[in-house]
Amino acid sequence: MNLEQQTRQLKQDLEQLRLIYEDNNPPESKKDKQFFQMVKERTEPVYAMLAEWEEKTLQSVKERKVNLHPQQVTSTRENMELLLLNSYYVDVKRKRYMELNHSVHYIFDQLLSELQQ
């Protein structure tokens, strides 16, 4: 999967996470092993793709193919990781969740725009 395809897939995953956040009822107990296993199974592929995406994007930044700052790329990965957990465990207020969501979308959109030029 190339960088553009990965970015598009991560945007879809991000939208799914938002829907999960909005529909979700957090577990009754944070120590619920079944819930933890379900979250782990669902999020592991996204974590793996996100790590690969960061690596490819940083390489593109280094080669000056895209006009992003390395810190923006790293922050985007970290923010998406926060969203992965907060979507299921609903540990954060809606306003903060949406701010993170919008900032990740912004970088993904900026990257896609640059890749298409």
HUZIRA-V877342 format. One record per pair of residues at least 4 apart in sequence whose C-alpha atoms are under 6 Angstrom apart, sorted by the first residue. I is the first residue (numbers start at 1). J is the second residue. Records with the same first field share a line. If there is no record, write none. Layout:
I=J, J
This chain:
1=5
10=14
17=87
20=24, 87
21=87
26=89, 90
39=43
40=44
46=50
49=53
53=57
54=58
60=65, 66
61=65, 66
66=114
71=75
75=79
76=104
83=87
86=90, 91
98=102
102=106
105=109
